[in-house]
Amino acid sequence: MPELPEVEVICRGIRPHLVGRTITAIYHSGKQLRWPVPFDLLCHEMIGHQVIAVSRRAKYLQISLDSGSMLIIHLGMTGNLGFFPPKNEPAKHDHLRFTLDNCMELRYNDSRRFGSIQVLKSRETANLEETVFRTTGPEPFSNAFSPEYLHELAKGKQQAVKVFIMATQVVAGVGNIYASESLFRAGILPTRKVRTISKKDWGRLVSAIHEILQHAIDCGGSTISNFINARQEKGYFQVNFKVYGRQGEPCITCQEKIEKISLGGRASYFCPRCQK
């Protein structure tokens, strides 16, 4: 599943080619995604309107129009966006095509169809943090995501730290891969109870999350199976993995074998010597 860095890479990739362009037509494959595509509403709210901003919140892409309406896209497990000339035949899993006033097409491709498309009218976009994102925690790069915030939120909780930081209600967009890598960098075991973590240790983890996510963005994300960016290129952060997917291999720091456990229903990788 595309995580925050992959969504941010796609956001940055489509932004310069989409902002300022007017949508002239929309085509739909007729197949539903995670939920039925609101095609009539899409056409009504978007055709003839200019894109004024492209942004990301958590793992969602937000495309804002001059009408005040907004298109919100979640990529699910296999969703992707890219620009193509109309002479290129649509691919098998191109479920939405947005024709622009320069005749290029923005295409949404999703082989497993677990993504989602949501359209908000102008009156619905004013208070997104109180509506669409009311249960979503702060962005990991925001000032609100601080050691003090995590220390206060974790008081008295028995939850494992990896499960805790992967909760969308705690912080937006820290998925499985980057949680494992961040905890290794911070030297914290994924199973450690959050109530035992000091403010100093939370500070190390916040810094690690910042560094890991930024490095992943700079690398164009991680390609584990089928992720490609808006230019149809693969990301390469996976070559930098220190623990994720390295079960049984020696730790790059101490040579102890990397272990794998299931935590919160997800595979978790860690070094039993370097992480405490």
C-alpha positions as CSV (number, residue, x, y, z in Angstrom):
1,M,0.0,0.0,0.0
2,P,1.4,3.5,-0.9
3,E,2.4,5.1,2.4
4,L,2.9,8.8,3.1
5,P,6.2,9.2,1.2
6,E,4.7,7.5,-1.9
7,V,1.6,9.7,-1.8
8,E,3.7,12.8,-1.3
9,V,5.9,11.9,-4.3
10,I,2.8,11.5,-6.5
11,C,1.4,14.8,-5.1
12,R,4.6,16.7,-6.0
13,G,4.7,14.9,-9.4
14,I,1.3,15.9,-10.6
15,R,1.1,19.4,-9.0
16,P,3.1,21.3,-11.6
17,H,1.2,19.7,-14.5
18,L,-2.2,20.0,-13.0
19,V,-2.4,23.4,-11.3
20,G,-3.8,26.1,-13.6
21,R,-5.3,23.5,-16.0
22,T,-9.0,23.3,-16.7
23,I,-10.8,20.0,-16.7
24,T,-12.7,19.6,-20.0
25,A,-14.0,16.0,-19.8
26,I,-14.1,13.0,-17.5
27,Y,-14.3,9.3,-18.4
28,H,-15.1,6.4,-16.1
29,S,-14.6,2.7,-16.7
30,G,-18.0,1.9,-15.1
31,K,-16.4,-0.2,-12.3
32,Q,-16.7,0.8,-8.7
33,L,-13.6,1.3,-6.5
34,R,-13.8,0.7,-2.7
35,W,-17.1,2.6,-3.0
36,P,-19.1,3.5,-6.1
37,V,-17.5,6.4,-8.0
38,P,-19.8,9.5,-7.8
39,F,-19.5,10.1,-11.6
40,D,-22.4,12.5,-12.1
41,L,-21.2,14.6,-9.2
42,L,-17.6,14.5,-10.5
43,C,-18.8,15.8,-13.9
44,H,-21.0,18.5,-12.3
45,E,-18.4,19.8,-9.9
46,M,-15.3,19.5,-12.0
47,I,-15.9,19.9,-15.8
48,G,-15.2,23.5,-16.9
49,H,-13.3,24.3,-13.7
50,Q,-9.7,25.1,-13.1
51,V,-7.4,23.3,-10.7
52,I,-5.9,25.8,-8.2
53,A,-4.1,23.6,-5.8
54,V,-2.9,20.0,-5.3
55,S,-2.0,18.9,-1.7
56,R,-1.8,15.9,0.6
57,R,-3.4,15.2,4.0
58,A,-2.3,11.9,5.6
59,K,-2.5,9.4,2.7
60,Y,-5.1,11.4,0.7
61,L,-4.5,13.6,-2.3
62,Q,-6.6,16.7,-2.4
63,I,-7.3,18.5,-5.8
64,S,-8.9,21.9,-5.2
65,L,-10.9,23.7,-7.9
66,D,-11.7,27.4,-8.5
67,S,-15.4,26.6,-7.8
68,G,-14.4,25.7,-4.2
69,S,-15.0,22.0,-4.8
70,M,-12.4,19.4,-3.9
71,L,-11.6,16.0,-5.2
72,I,-10.1,13.7,-2.6
73,I,-8.3,10.5,-3.7
74,H,-7.1,7.6,-1.6
75,L,-4.8,5.3,-3.6
76,G,-5.7,2.1,-1.7
77,M,-3.3,-0.7,-2.3
78,T,-2.5,-0.3,-6.0
79,G,-3.8,3.1,-7.0
80,N,-1.6,5.4,-9.1
81,L,-2.0,8.7,-11.1
82,G,-0.1,9.7,-14.2
83,F,-0.3,12.0,-17.2
84,F,-0.7,10.6,-20.7
85,P,-1.4,12.0,-24.2
86,P,-4.8,11.0,-25.5
87,K,-3.2,9.0,-28.3
88,N,-2.0,6.5,-25.7
89,E,-4.7,3.8,-25.3
90,P,-6.1,3.6,-21.8
91,A,-4.6,0.7,-19.8
92,K,-6.7,-2.1,-18.5
93,H,-7.2,-0.7,-15.0
94,D,-7.5,3.0,-15.9
95,H,-10.8,3.6,-14.1
96,L,-10.9,7.4,-14.4
97,R,-9.5,9.8,-17.0
98,F,-9.6,13.6,-16.6
99,T,-9.0,15.4,-19.9
100,L,-7.3,18.8,-19.5
101,D,-7.4,21.9,-21.6
102,N,-3.9,21.1,-23.0
103,C,-5.4,17.8,-24.2
104,M,-3.3,15.7,-21.8
105,E,-5.1,13.2,-19.6
106,L,-4.7,12.6,-15.9
107,R,-5.5,8.9,-15.4
108,Y,-6.3,7.0,-12.2
109,N,-5.2,3.4,-12.5
110,D,-6.0,0.8,-9.8
111,S,-5.8,-2.9,-10.5
112,R,-7.3,-4.1,-7.2
113,R,-9.8,-1.2,-6.9
114,F,-9.3,-0.6,-3.2
115,G,-8.8,3.1,-3.7
116,S,-11.5,5.7,-3.3
117,I,-12.8,8.9,-5.0
118,Q,-14.7,11.5,-3.1
119,V,-16.0,14.9,-4.2
120,L,-16.8,17.7,-1.8
121,K,-18.9,20.7,-2.8
122,S,-17.6,24.1,-1.8
123,R,-19.7,24.3,1.3
124,E,-18.2,21.0,2.5
125,T,-14.5,22.0,2.2
126,A,-14.4,24.8,4.8
127,N,-14.0,22.5,7.9
128,L,-12.2,19.4,6.6
129,E,-10.4,18.9,9.9
130,E,-13.7,18.7,11.7
131,T,-15.3,16.5,9.1
132,V,-13.3,14.3,6.8
133,F,-10.1,14.4,9.0
134,R,-11.8,14.7,12.4
135,T,-10.2,11.4,13.6
136,T,-6.8,11.9,11.9
137,G,-3.8,12.9,13.9
138,P,-1.3,15.7,13.1
139,E,1.0,15.5,10.1
140,P,4.4,14.0,11.1
141,F,6.2,17.1,9.8
142,S,4.0,19.5,11.7
143,N,4.9,21.3,14.9
144,A,2.0,19.5,16.6
145,F,3.8,16.2,16.3
146,S,6.2,16.7,19.1
147,P,7.8,14.6,21.9
148,E,5.5,16.4,24.4
149,Y,2.4,15.5,22.4
150,L,3.3,11.8,22.2
151,H,4.4,11.6,25.9
152,E,1.1,13.1,27.0
153,L,-1.0,10.9,24.7
154,A,0.9,7.8,25.8
155,K,0.4,8.2,29.6
156,G,-0.9,5.0,31.2
157,K,-1.3,3.2,27.9
158,Q,-0.1,-0.4,27.5
159,Q,-0.1,-0.3,23.7
160,A,3.1,-1.4,21.8
161,V,4.9,1.6,20.4
162,K,4.8,0.4,16.8
163,V,1.0,-0.1,16.9
164,F,0.7,3.3,18.6
165,I,2.6,5.3,16.0
166,M,0.8,3.5,13.2
167,A,-2.6,4.6,14.5
168,T,-4.0,7.3,12.2
169,Q,-5.5,9.0,15.2
170,V,-2.0,9.5,16.7
171,V,-0.1,10.7,13.6
172,A,-1.1,10.8,10.0
173,G,0.6,8.4,7.5
174,V,3.3,6.5,9.4
175,G,2.8,3.1,7.9
176,N,4.3,-0.3,8.5
177,I,7.6,0.1,6.6
178,Y,8.5,3.5,7.9
179,A,7.4,2.7,11.5
180,S,9.9,-0.3,11.5
181,E,12.7,1.8,10.0
182,S,12.1,4.7,12.4
183,L,12.0,2.6,15.5
184,F,15.3,1.0,14.5
185,R,16.9,4.4,14.0
186,A,15.6,5.5,17.3
187,G,16.8,2.3,19.0
188,I,13.4,1.4,20.4
189,L,11.8,-2.0,20.3
190,P,8.5,-2.2,18.5
191,T,6.9,-4.1,21.3
192,R,7.9,-1.6,24.0
193,K,4.9,-0.3,26.0
194,V,4.3,3.4,25.3
195,R,3.8,4.3,29.0
196,T,7.5,3.3,29.6
197,I,8.9,5.6,27.0
198,S,10.5,8.8,28.3
199,K,10.1,12.2,26.7
200,K,13.8,12.0,25.6
201,D,13.1,8.7,23.8
202,W,10.0,10.2,22.2
203,G,12.3,13.0,21.0
204,R,14.6,10.5,19.3
205,L,11.6,8.8,17.7
206,V,10.1,12.0,16.4
207,S,13.5,12.9,14.9
208,A,13.8,9.4,13.4
209,I,10.4,9.6,11.8
210,H,11.2,13.0,10.3
211,E,14.5,11.7,8.9
212,I,13.2,8.4,7.5
213,L,10.1,10.0,5.9
214,Q,12.1,12.8,4.3
215,H,14.8,10.4,3.0
216,A,12.0,8.2,1.5
217,I,10.4,11.2,-0.2
218,D,13.8,12.2,-1.6
219,C,14.3,8.7,-2.9
220,G,10.9,8.8,-4.6
221,G,9.3,6.4,-2.2
222,S,9.7,2.6,-1.8
223,T,8.8,0.1,-4.5
224,I,8.1,-3.2,-2.9
225,S,5.8,-4.7,-5.6
226,N,4.1,-2.3,-8.0
227,F,4.5,1.3,-6.8
228,I,5.3,3.8,-9.5
229,N,5.2,7.6,-9.3
230,A,3.4,10.1,-11.5
231,R,6.2,9.8,-14.1
232,Q,5.7,6.0,-14.1
233,E,9.1,5.6,-12.3
234,K,9.8,3.3,-9.4
235,G,11.0,4.6,-6.0
236,Y,14.3,3.3,-4.6
237,F,14.1,3.9,-0.8
238,Q,13.9,0.1,-0.4
239,V,17.6,-0.2,-1.0
240,N,18.1,1.8,2.3
241,F,16.0,-0.6,4.4
242,K,17.9,-1.4,7.6
243,V,15.4,-3.9,9.1
244,Y,12.2,-4.1,7.0
245,G,12.2,-7.4,5.0
246,R,15.6,-8.4,6.3
247,Q,14.6,-11.3,8.7
248,G,17.6,-13.5,9.4
249,E,20.1,-11.1,7.9
250,P,22.8,-9.4,10.0
251,C,22.1,-6.0,11.5
252,I,24.2,-3.4,9.8
253,T,25.2,-2.0,13.2
254,C,25.9,-5.0,15.4
255,Q,25.7,-8.1,13.1
256,E,22.9,-9.6,15.3
257,K,20.3,-11.3,13.1
258,I,17.2,-9.2,12.3
259,E,14.0,-10.8,13.8
260,K,10.4,-10.7,12.5
261,I,7.3,-10.9,14.6
262,S,3.6,-10.1,14.0
263,L,2.4,-7.1,15.9
264,G,-1.0,-5.6,15.5
265,G,-1.6,-7.9,12.5
266,R,1.4,-6.6,10.7
267,A,4.9,-7.9,10.1
268,S,7.5,-6.1,12.3
269,Y,11.2,-6.3,11.9
270,F,13.8,-5.3,14.5
271,C,17.3,-5.9,15.9
272,P,17.0,-7.5,19.3
273,R,20.4,-6.0,20.4
274,C,20.2,-2.4,19.0
275,Q,16.6,-1.8,20.0
276,K,15.6,-1.6,23.6
